[in-house]
């Protein structure tokens, strides 16, 4: 489906009085979807992630923005040769002029992309993810159907699994049983409304959780899209990173403290958990890309 036809389809979901404001603050000549990716030292995975975006048959114009943390594995050199990618380099390790470089948080890192994004929607992916066919189009169509019903949607969670260690796709519920986006779409205006991700409170682990809870608190819903899927590559390096117990505990404690009495109640049952789907990837996307 070409660009003009898809715009017409999206507009058809809205009441005529809403259509004039559908692209408020944007221009149909600008990129309509921003795909944002954070990366560091994973050129071999990042290239496949980018390929999966390019091959996803996205029905609207889009931009890709990658923020790199100062990779030395050839990622930066490769990125600047890709003329369809906006590359931001934020050196986050090592020394410069004899002084250590200050480590910045995940929130700071990703806000560089979020704030630069010009799309009406912002699709957040990791540098080790693959989109299954039509996931982006399906996510946008799902949003517009819900918006037509008058629902105020801030995020669309894509189902994912850690491949090859998990067989089933799922989305996550966090504090208060609230759905969150691990991989998926945010509305740019919702990101602006909640002042983007917290750059100070969390080092890494819970900033995405906090971002989603801020959207819920501001009156937005985060919903799952039953037809959008992501393969998240899980290797020994990922496993090692996730075992940084001290950092994880610190961020978890900070998150609970902030949301105590709102979405977290110390003496009440924990409502967190996963929502599974029985989707099977007949295209064998992960097997073909990561064989």
C-alpha positions in Angstrom: 0.0 0.0 0.0 1.5 3.3 -1.0 1.9 6.4 1.2 -1.2 8.3 0.1 -3.5 5.3 0.3 -2.3 4.5 3.8 -2.8 8.1 4.9 -6.3 7.9 3.6 -6.9 4.6 5.4 -5.6 6.1 8.7 -7.8 9.2 8.3 -10.8 7.0 7.7 -10.6 5.7 11.3 -11.3 9.2 12.7 -14.5 11.3 12.9 -14.3 14.1 10.3 -13.9 16.7 13.0 -10.8 14.9 14.2 -9.1 14.6 10.8 -7.9 18.2 10.6 -5.8 17.7 13.8 -4.5 14.2 13.0 -1.1 15.5 11.9 -1.1 18.6 14.2 2.5 19.6 14.9 3.8 17.5 12.0 3.9 17.7 8.3 3.0 14.9 5.8 6.2 15.9 4.0 8.2 15.0 7.1 8.9 11.4 8.2 5.8 10.0 9.8 7.3 7.2 11.8 10.6 7.5 13.7 12.4 4.2 14.5 14.8 4.8 17.4 17.5 2.3 18.4 20.2 2.5 21.1 23.4 0.5 20.4 26.9 -0.2 21.7 29.4 -2.7 20.5 27.0 -4.9 18.6 27.5 -4.2 14.9 26.8 -7.9 14.0 23.4 -7.7 15.6 22.6 -4.0 14.8 23.0 -4.7 11.0 20.3 -7.4 11.2 18.0 -5.2 13.2 18.3 -2.5 10.6 17.7 -5.0 7.8 14.5 -6.1 9.5 13.2 -2.5 9.6 14.0 -2.0 5.9 12.3 -5.3 5.0 9.2 -4.7 7.1 7.2 -3.2 4.2 6.4 -0.1 6.3 3.5 1.7 4.5 4.4 5.2 5.5 7.6 7.3 5.2 9.9 6.7 8.1 13.2 7.8 9.6 15.7 5.7 11.5 17.7 7.2 14.3 20.5 5.3 16.0 22.3 6.5 19.1 25.6 4.8 19.6 27.5 4.8 22.9 30.9 5.1 21.3 31.4 1.7 19.8 34.9 0.6 18.7 33.7 -2.5 16.8 33.1 -0.7 13.5 29.5 0.2 14.3 30.0 4.0 13.9 31.9 3.6 10.6 29.2 1.4 9.3 26.4 3.7 10.5 27.7 6.8 8.9 27.7 5.0 5.5 24.0 4.3 5.8 22.3 7.2 4.1 18.8 6.3 5.5 20.0 6.4 9.1 20.5 9.5 11.4 23.4 8.6 13.6 24.0 10.2 17.0 27.3 9.3 18.8 27.2 9.8 22.6 30.5 8.6 24.0 29.7 6.9 27.3 32.9 5.1 28.2 36.6 5.6 28.5 38.6 8.9 28.7 39.0 12.1 26.8 41.7 14.7 27.3 43.0 12.7 30.3 39.6 12.8 32.1 37.1 9.9 32.5 34.0 10.3 30.5 30.9 10.6 32.7 28.6 7.6 32.3 25.1 8.6 31.4 21.9 6.8 32.0 19.6 4.8 29.7 17.1 7.7 30.0 19.7 10.3 28.8 20.9 7.9 26.1 17.4 7.2 24.6 16.1 10.7 25.1 18.6 11.9 22.5 16.6 9.8 20.0 13.1 10.5 21.4 13.7 14.3 21.3 15.2 14.2 17.8 12.3 12.1 16.4 10.0 13.9 14.0 7.5 11.1 13.6 3.9 11.2 14.9 4.8 7.8 16.2 8.1 6.7 17.7 9.0 3.0 17.4 11.5 1.9 20.0 13.7 -1.2 19.3 16.8 -2.6 20.8 19.9 -3.3 18.6 19.4 -7.0 19.0 15.8 -7.2 17.7 14.1 -8.4 14.6 10.6 -7.2 13.5 8.3 -9.9 12.2 6.5 -9.2 8.9 4.0 -6.2 8.9 4.5 -5.6 12.6 4.8 -1.8 12.2 1.8 -1.4 9.9 -0.2 -3.6 12.2 0.8 -1.5 15.2 -0.2 1.8 13.6 -3.5 0.3 12.3 -4.3 -1.0 15.8 -3.6 2.5 17.3 -5.9 4.3 14.8 -8.8 1.8 15.4 -8.6 2.5 19.2 -8.2 6.2 18.7 -11.4 6.2 16.7 -13.2 4.8 19.7 -12.0 7.8 21.7 -9.3 6.0 23.7 -6.2 8.0 24.6 -3.3 5.7 23.7 0.2 6.5 24.7 2.0 3.3 23.7 1.5 0.1 21.8 3.4 -2.9 23.2 4.7 -5.4 20.7 4.8 -9.1 21.7 8.4 -10.4 22.0 10.4 -13.4 23.2 14.0 -13.9 24.0 15.2 -16.2 21.2 16.3 -19.0 21.3 15.7 -19.6 25.0 11.9 -18.8 24.9 9.3 -20.3 22.7 6.3 -18.1 23.4 5.8 -14.4 22.8 4.5 -12.1 25.5 4.1 -8.5 26.8 4.8 -7.5 30.3 2.7 -6.0 33.1 4.7 -3.9 35.7 3.8 -2.3 39.0 0.1 -2.0 39.5 -0.5 -4.5 36.7 0.1 -1.8 34.2 1.1 -2.8 30.7 4.5 -1.5 29.6 6.4 -1.2 26.3 9.6 -3.3 26.1 9.6 -3.0 22.3 6.9 -1.1 20.4 5.4 2.3 19.6 5.0 5.5 21.6 3.0 8.5 20.6 5.5 11.4 20.3 3.0 13.8 21.9 2.7 11.4 24.9 6.5 11.3 25.3 6.5 15.1 25.3 3.6 15.3 27.7 5.4 13.2 30.4 8.8 14.9 29.7 10.4 11.8 28.2 12.4 9.3 30.2 13.8 10.0 33.6 17.6 10.7 33.2 18.6 10.9 36.9 16.7 8.3 38.9 17.7 5.1 37.1 21.0 3.9 35.7 19.5 1.4 33.2 17.0 -1.2 34.2 13.7 0.6 35.2 13.7 3.8 33.2 11.4 2.2 30.5 9.1 0.9 33.3 9.0 4.4 34.8 8.3 6.0 31.4 5.3 3.8 30.9 4.0 4.4 34.4 4.3 8.2 33.8 2.1 7.8 30.8 -0.5 5.9 32.7 -0.4 8.5 35.4 -0.9 11.3 32.8 -4.1 9.6 31.6 -2.8 7.6 28.6 -3.3 3.9 28.0 -0.7 1.4 27.0 -2.2 -1.5 25.0 -0.8 -4.6 23.4 -1.0 -5.2 19.6 -1.9 -8.9 19.0 -0.4 -8.8 15.5 2.9 -7.1 16.1 5.9 -9.2 17.1 9.6 -8.9 17.8 12.4 -11.5 18.2 14.9 -10.4 20.8 18.2 -12.1 20.5 19.4 -13.5 23.8 23.0 -14.7 24.1 25.6 -15.3 26.8 26.6 -11.6 26.7 23.0 -10.5 27.4 22.7 -13.0 30.2 25.9 -11.6 31.8 24.6 -8.1 31.6 21.3 -9.0 33.2 23.1 -10.5 36.1 24.4 -7.1 37.3 22.5 -7.7 40.5 23.6 -4.6 42.4 22.5 -2.2 39.6 19.2 -4.0 39.1 18.4 -3.9 42.8 19.2 -0.2 43.0 17.0 0.7 40.0 14.2 -1.6 41.2 14.3 0.0 44.7 14.2 3.5 43.2 11.2 2.6 41.0 9.2 1.2 43.9 10.0 4.2 46.1 8.7 6.6 43.5 5.5 4.7 42.8 4.8 3.7 46.4 1.1 4.3 47.2 0.3 4.9 43.5 1.1 1.7 41.6 3.2 -0.1 44.2 1.8 -1.2 47.5 4.3 -3.0 49.8 1.7 -5.1 51.6 -0.5 -6.0 48.6 -0.1 -8.8 46.1 2.3 -8.0 43.2 0.3 -7.6 40.0 3.2 -7.9 37.7 3.4 -10.7 35.1 3.4 -11.7 31.5 0.6 -12.0 29.0 1.3 -14.7 26.5 0.1 -15.3 22.9 0.2 -18.6 21.0 1.6 -16.9 17.9 4.0 -19.1 15.8 6.4 -17.5 13.4 5.9 -19.5 10.2 8.4 -17.3 8.4 11.2 -18.5 10.9 12.5 -14.9 11.0 15.0 -15.5 13.8 16.2 -18.8 12.5 17.0 -17.3 9.1 18.6 -14.1 10.4 20.6 -15.5 13.3 21.4 -19.0 12.0 
